[in-house]
Amino acid sequence: MTLEALCYTCEIDWTAIRTPADAEIERALSRARRLNRLNGVTGAILLYPDRLVQWLEGSANGLTDSLECARRDRRLRGPIEILCKGDVETRLFGQCWLYFADYRNDADRPDGLLGALGHGTATVSCGELRRELRTVAAHLEPARYTHAAMLV
């Protein structure tokens, strides 16, 4: 199986959310993690005040299914913009079906490319984005054995 990565961004339509935001986020993450498990996809969601960025890793079919699910999500506004897509040798988030990074508060937002993605789209290569995401994936390292056991 060829391992691929896909990263997309889109705006969030907060008016389409009828429950408290944190409850809706937890429900959406739970659903996405179940889908990723079924598709053999791992990755991360970076949530900004009005947009999200999602990095996905897996087979081409699994990535396509996850992307199509996002395209049907009523909470996402406007077109989904693919930031990059390509083959990768290893997974960054191999111990996590879907890592969540909450950057809605300015104080939590990282500098550099990951911070810039919260302000709109940016031209980026998968290699460049992958290098930046290593810092996000590093948060999982202390729990790698526990996460690996949970990925059954």
BAVONU-263395 format. One line per 5 residues: number of its first residue (from 1); their letters; for each residue x, y, z of N, C-alpha, C. Coordinates in steps of 0.1 Angstrom, whole numbers, always signed. Each point is the difference from the previous one (the first is absolute). Layout:
N
NUM	a	X:Y:Z:X:Y:Z:X:Y:Z ~ ...
***
This chain:
152
1	mtlea	+8:-12:+0:-8:+12:+0:+9:+12:+0 ~ -3:+10:-9:+7:+12:+0:-6:+9:+10 ~ +8:+7:+8:-5:+9:+11:+0:+14:-6 ~ -11:+6:+1:-2:+14:-5:-4:+9:+12 ~ +3:+13:-3:-5:+11:+10:-8:+10:-8
6	lcytc	-10:+5:+6:-9:+10:-6:-2:+11:+11 ~ +1:+12:-4:-3:+11:+10:-10:+10:-7 ~ -11:+3:+7:-9:+10:-5:-4:+10:+10 ~ -6:+11:-4:-5:+10:+9:-13:+5:-5 ~ -8:+5:+9:-13:+5:-3:-5:+9:+11
11	eidwt	-10:+8:-3:-6:+9:+11:-11:-8:+7 ~ -2:+4:+13:-10:-6:+8:-12:+9:+1 ~ -12:-6:-2:-12:+8:+1:-6:-3:+14 ~ +4:+9:+9:-4:-2:+14:-16:+2:+2 ~ -6:+7:-10:-15:+1:+1:-7:-13:-3
16	airtp	+7:-10:-6:-6:-13:-2:+0:-9:+12 ~ +7:+5:+11:+1:-8:+12:-10:+4:+10 ~ -8:-10:+4:-12:+2:+9:+3:-3:+14 ~ +11:-7:+3:+3:-4:+14:+12:+9:+4 ~ +4:+0:+13:+12:+7:+4:+12:-5:-8
21	adaei	+8:+10:-4:+12:-3:-9:+8:-11:+5 ~ +4:-1:+13:+9:-10:+5:-7:-14:-1 ~ -13:-1:+3:-7:-12:-2:+0:-5:-14 ~ -2:+10:-9:-1:-3:-15:+14:-5:-5 ~ +11:+6:+5:+13:-4:-3:+3:-14:+4
26	erals	-4:-3:+12:+3:-14:+6:-8:-10:-9 ~ -12:+3:-3:-9:-9:-8:+6:-2:-14 ~ +5:+11:-6:+5:-1:-13:+14:-8:+0 ~ +8:+3:+10:+12:-8:+1:-2:-15:+2 ~ -10:-3:+8:-3:-14:+2:-4:-7:-13
31	rarrl	-9:+7:-7:-4:-6:-13:+11:-1:-10 ~ +9:+10:-1:+11:+0:-9:+10:-11:+4 ~ +2:-2:+13:+10:-10:+4:-6:-14:-4 ~ -13:-2:+2:-6:-13:-4:+2:-2:-15 ~ -3:+10:-8:+2:-1:-15:+15:-3:-3
36	nrlng	+9:+7:+6:+14:-2:-3:+4:-14:+4 ~ -5:-5:+11:+3:-14:+4:-4:-10:-11 ~ -12:+2:-5:-6:-9:-10:+8:+1:-13 ~ +6:+12:-3:+7:+3:-13:+15:-2:+2 ~ +5:-3:+12:+14:-1:+2:+8:+13:-2
41	vtgai	-7:+11:+4:+5:+13:-2:+4:+6:+14 ~ +11:+7:+1:+4:+7:+12:+2:+14:-4 ~ +2:+9:+10:+2:+14:-4:-3:+10:+12 ~ -2:+12:-4:-2:+11:+10:-10:+10:-6 ~ -7:+6:+10:-8:+12:-3:+5:+11:+8
46	llypd	+3:+11:-7:+4:+13:+6:-12:+9:-1 ~ -5:+4:+11:-12:+9:+1:+4:+14:+3 ~ -4:+9:-9:+3:+14:+2:-14:+7:+2 ~ +0:+13:+3:-13:+6:+3:-11:-2:-11 ~ +4:+1:-13:-10:+0:-11:+3:-11:-10
51	rlvqw	+10:-8:+2:+4:-9:-10:+6:-13:+6 ~ +1:-10:-7:+7:-12:+4:+10:-4:-11 ~ +10:-7:+5:+10:-6:-9:+1:-15:+4 ~ -1:-9:-9:+0:-14:+3:+11:-7:-8 ~ +9:-7:+7:+11:-8:-6:-5:-14:+1
56	legsa	+0:-8:-11:-4:-14:+0:+11:-8:-6 ~ +2:-13:+5:+10:-9:-5:-7:-14:-1 ~ +3:-6:-12:-6:-13:-2:+0:-4:-14 ~ -8:-10:-4:-1:-4:-14:-8:+10:-8 ~ +1:+0:-13:-7:+10:-8:-15:-2:+2
61	ngltd	-5:-12:+1:-15:-2:+2:-4:+5:+13 ~ +7:-2:+11:-3:+5:+13:-1:+15:+0 ~ +10:+7:-6:+1:+14:-1:-12:+6:-8 ~ -3:-7:-11:-12:+5:-8:-13:-1:+8 ~ -2:-11:+7:-12:-1:+8:-1:+11:+11
66	sleca	+11:+2:+7:+1:+11:+10:-3:+14:-5 ~ +6:+2:-12:-2:+13:-6:-14:+2:-5 ~ -6:-10:-5:-14:+0:-5:-10:+3:+12 ~ +3:-6:+11:-8:+2:+12:+1:+15:+4 ~ +12:+5:+0:+2:+15:+3:-8:+8:-10
71	rrdrr	+0:-3:-12:-7:+8:-10:-15:+0:+2 ~ -6:-10:+7:-14:-1:+3:-4:+6:+13 ~ +10:+5:+8:-2:+5:+13:-6:+14:+0 ~ -12:+1:+5:-7:+13:-1:+6:+11:+9 ~ +9:-4:+9:+7:+9:+9:+12:+7:-7
76	lrgpi	+3:-5:-12:+12:+6:-7:-6:+8:-12 ~ +6:+12:-1:-6:+10:-10:+10:+2:-11 ~ -5:+2:-12:+8:+3:-12:+7:-13:-4 ~ +8:+2:-10:+7:-11:-6:+12:-5:+10 ~ +2:-13:-1:+11:-5:+7:+12:+1:-9
81	eilck	+11:+6:+5:+12:+3:-8:+11:-10:+4 ~ +5:-7:-9:+10:-10:+2:+13:+8:+1 ~ +7:-1:+11:+13:+7:+1:+11:-8:-5 ~ +0:-13:+1:+10:-9:-6:-5:-14:+1 ~ +6:-8:-9:-3:-15:-1:+12:-6:-6
86	gdvet	+4:-12:+6:+11:-7:-6:+4:-12:+8 ~ +9:-8:-5:+5:-12:+7:+9:+4:+12 ~ -1:-8:+10:+9:+2:+12:+5:-14:+4 ~ +12:+0:+6:+6:-13:+4:-6:-5:+13 ~ -3:+9:+9:-4:-4:+14:-12:+9:+4
91	rlfgq	-7:-5:+10:-11:+9:+6:+6:+9:+11 ~ -5:+12:+1:+4:+9:+11:-9:-4:+12 ~ -12:-4:-3:-10:-2:+11:-4:-15:+1 ~ +10:-8:-1:-3:-15:-1:-6:-5:+13 ~ +1:+7:+11:-6:-5:+13:-13:+7:+3
96	cwlyf	-6:+7:-10:-12:+7:+3:-9:+1:-12 ~ -12:-5:+1:-10:+1:-11:-2:+15:-4 ~ -1:+9:+9:-1:+14:-3:+3:+8:+12 ~ +12:+7:-1:+5:+9:+10:-8:+13:-1 ~ -3:+6:+11:-7:+13:+0:+9:+11:+6
101	adyrn	+2:+10:-7:+7:+12:+5:-9:+12:-1 ~ -3:+6:+12:-10:+11:+1:+8:+13:+0 ~ -1:+7:-11:+7:+13:-2:-10:+12:-1 ~ -12:-2:+6:-10:+11:-1:+5:+12:+8 ~ +8:-1:+11:+5:+11:+7:+13:+4:-6
106	dadrp	+2:+13:-2:+13:+5:-5:+12:-4:+8 ~ -1:-1:+13:+11:-4:+8:+4:-14:-2 ~ -9:-9:-5:+4:-14:-3:+5:-2:-14 ~ -1:+10:-9:+3:-2:-14:+15:+0:-2 ~ +6:-9:-7:+14:-1:-2:+5:+11:-10
111	dgllg	+12:+3:+0:+6:+9:-10:+3:-8:-13 ~ +5:+7:-10:+4:-6:-12:-12:-4:-9 ~ +3:-11:-8:-10:-4:-9:-13:-5:+6 ~ +1:-7:+11:-12:-5:+7:-9:+12:+5 ~ +6:+10:+4:-7:+12:+4:-7:+7:-11
116	alghg	+8:+1:-11:-5:+7:-13:-12:-8:-6 ~ -1:-13:+2:-11:-7:-6:-13:+4:+6 ~ +0:+5:+12:-12:+4:+7:-6:+13:-6 ~ +8:+7:-8:-5:+13:-6:-4:-2:-14 ~ +0:-12:-5:-4:-2:-14:+9:-10:-6
121	tatvs	-2:-2:-13:+8:-10:-7:+14:+5:-2 ~ +9:-9:-2:+14:+3:-3:+5:-10:-10 ~ +9:+4:-8:+7:-9:-9:+10:-8:+8 ~ -1:-13:-1:+8:-9:+9:+3:-13:-7 ~ +11:-5:+2:+3:-14:-5:-3:-10:+12
126	cgelr	-2:-12:-4:-2:-10:+11:+12:-2:+8 ~ +12:+1:-6:+12:-1:+8:+2:+11:+10 ~ -3:+12:-4:+1:+12:+9:-11:-1:+11 ~ -12:-4:-3:-10:-1:+10:+3:-12:+10 ~ +5:-10:-6:+3:-12:+8:+11:+4:+11
131	relrt	+10:+7:-5:+10:+5:+10:-6:+8:+11 ~ -9:+9:-3:-7:+8:+10:-8:-8:+9 ~ -7:-10:-5:-9:-9:+8:+8:-9:+9 ~ +12:-2:-2:+8:-8:+9:-1:+5:+14 ~ +0:+13:+2:-1:+6:+13:-14:-3:+7
136	vaahl	-10:-1:-8:-13:-4:+5:+0:-15:+3 ~ +5:-8:-9:+0:-14:+3:+9:-4:+12 ~ +10:+9:+3:+9:-3:+12:-8:+0:+13 ~ -12:+6:+0:-8:+0:+12:-5:-14:+4 ~ +0:-9:-10:-5:-14:+2:+12:-9:+4
141	epary	+12:+4:-1:+11:-9:+3:+0:-5:+14 ~ -2:+8:+10:+0:-6:+14:-11:-11:+2 ~ -10:+0:-8:-11:-10:+2:+0:-10:-12 ~ +11:-2:-6:+0:-9:-12:-4:-14:+3 ~ +3:-6:+11:-3:-13:+3:-15:-2:+3
146	thaam	-5:+10:+8:-15:+0:+3:-8:+1:-13 ~ +4:+10:-8:-7:+2:-13:+0:-12:-9 ~ +12:-6:-1:+2:-12:-8:-9:-11:+4 ~ -2:-2:+13:-9:-10:+6:-14:+3:-3 ~ -4:+13:-1:-14:+4:-3:-3:-1:-15
151	lv	+10:-1:-8:-3:-1:-15:-3:-14:-4 ~ -6:-8:+8:-3:-14:-4:-12:+0:-9
***
